[in-house]
Amino acid sequence: MGNHQSTSILESKKVVVVGGGFAGAHAIRHLQGKCQLTVIDPREYLHYSIGSLRASVQPGFEKNIFVSHNEAWGQSFKQGRVTSVDPEKKVVILEDGEEVQFDIVVIATGSSVPFPGKVGLNVTTSAEAEELFKEFQGKIKTANRITIVGGGAVGVELAGEIATDYSEKEITLINDKDDIIHVSFKEKFRQKAKEQLEAMGIKLILGERVSNLDELTTDGSQPCSLVKTDKGREIETDLVIHAIGIQANCDAYKDNFADKLDERNFLKVNEFLQVDGYTDVFAVGDCNNADQVKMATKAMNQMEVLAQNVKALVDNGEMIPYKEETIMTLSTGRNSGVTQFKSVVFGSLLTKKLKSQHVFIHRFWKETMGLDLKE
Ligand SMILES: Cc1cc2nc3c(=O)[nH]c(=O)nc-3n(C[C@H](O)[C@H](O)[C@H](O)COP(=O)(O)OP(=O)(O)OC[C@H]3O[C@@H](n4cnc5c(N)ncnc54)[C@H](O)[C@@H]3O)c2cc1C
């Protein structure tokens, strides 16, 4: 009886999710049919960024990484850019002035990194987005010497992808830290990744910062340009790729929640993923400050917790806390990689099966989006 009653209360509630990325996709999975759900995103597609680096190198793969919101989500999807979330009037405001009412709002606007990690928020059609990757594949193909700036997961995976398909190219990865990947991962994890890159002939320059980043174009239009580091090193290169600089997509919330932002503009949330000081405003995924390392798996796990907490909120039930868990699969191309599950580290054998071969693409289309891959 209790359960039945609480479901019907939730059914009458308008839940608006701002952002149709990985978190938004899991809102559909866990909340569609249980409440009046609307997911709003300015783009007609979900960008499967986990496949961006494969799509940077492998012609045709770009078709797999943009999934139509309309096809997957139907009536629950609304295309539009949210410019403001008003917690007093309980509306989100779109850039054309339209107001969408909510009982509960979930901010899930994610983050941006330079292309090819993610595509700009202004690229609203999948045709445009696919074209960007096709052009980029050509740039990688023609460049003999490639320098990747940034030794986090994106830089490492990209170096591995390029080296796998183009073993003859001179690839250099520069990181300002003395190691690669985030320090929260085990030393063994980072060591294995380094060994894999070096075995592929990738040159690692660690503990040096690129000092002339502003002078370098990243579109391959300056062949033979000189990348300089703060230790006086100079590297001749044909293509510079940025794999640095994650930024919060905060345009939708920065004005009304100015006092709820951390120093990098991510929304401060409590353990139940409610924005600091609010009951009916939640923030999920990359745009909040819940995790040390921002990952799609965490965004999706958070949305699962959120779905239960939204139900608990309308039902006067008990909310459950979100707990960060360490699980990371890092591919260094199609044939190798490293996985850390809690504190155990696995090498290429497992990682190749889990991720490196297909970057989870079939599972994502089928299980998360409920569609067949276009291939
Ligand atoms: C190259 C690369 C590889 C990665 N590989 C992995 C991996 O292997 N495993 C893993 O777990 N994680 C991986 N990640 C991290 C993962 O991509 C992010 O953690 C994930 O995208 C976060 O999901 P999200 O839904 O919070 O945000 P996003 O995916 O960034 O989605 C946010 C959505 O909000 C929308 N939005 C933004 N502003 C507005 C607005 N004003 N109004 C309405 N909508 C708005 C955007 O259009 C976007 O669709 C990778 C990231 C990159 C860049």
The ligand as a Gaussian input file, in Angstrom:
#p B3LYP/6-31G(d) Opt

LIG

0 1
 C       37.571000      11.998000     -24.161000
 C       36.874000      11.578000     -22.912000
 C       36.830000      10.248000     -22.562000
 C       36.166000       9.855000     -21.409000
 N       36.146000       8.533000     -21.077000
 C       35.484000       8.137000     -19.984000
 C       35.408000       6.758000     -19.649000
 O       35.983000       5.908000     -20.312000
 N       34.682000       6.398000     -18.562000
 C       34.022000       7.316000     -17.795000
 O       33.379000       6.923000     -16.830000
 N       34.090000       8.641000     -18.074000
 C       34.788000       9.070000     -19.146000
 N       34.852000      10.398000     -19.455000
 C       34.176000      11.392000     -18.586000
 C       32.725000      11.595000     -19.004000
 O       32.652000      12.003000     -20.340000
 C       32.038000      12.641000     -18.117000
 O       32.241000      12.336000     -16.783000
 C       30.549000      12.661000     -18.456000
 O       30.385000      13.287000     -19.713000
 C       29.711000      13.356000     -17.401000
 O       28.360000      13.207000     -17.735000
 P       27.318000      14.383000     -17.428000
 O       25.996000      13.877000     -17.856000
 O       27.498000      14.874000     -16.042000
 O       27.782000      15.594000     -18.360000
 P       27.919000      15.699000     -19.938000
 O       28.146000      14.405000     -20.575000
 O       28.922000      16.790000     -20.125000
 O       26.497000      16.194000     -20.415000
 C       25.995000      17.437000     -20.053000
 C       24.857000      17.797000     -20.981000
 O       24.320000      19.042000     -20.523000
 C       23.996000      19.840000     -21.642000
 N       23.996000      21.252000     -21.244000
 C       25.055000      22.030000     -20.960000
 N       24.641000      23.285000     -20.702000
 C       23.293000      23.273000     -20.812000
 C       22.295000      24.271000     -20.680000
 N       22.592000      25.542000     -20.392000
 N       20.998000      23.927000     -20.869000
 C       20.664000      22.627000     -21.152000
 N       21.583000      21.653000     -21.309000
 C       22.874000      21.984000     -21.134000
 C       25.089000      19.498000     -22.670000
 O       24.664000      19.780000     -23.992000
 C       25.306000      18.024000     -22.434000
 O       24.543000      17.232000     -23.305000
 C       35.531000      10.826000     -20.599000
 C       35.587000      12.180000     -20.957000
 C       36.242000      12.560000     -22.098000
 C       36.286000      14.012000     -22.468000

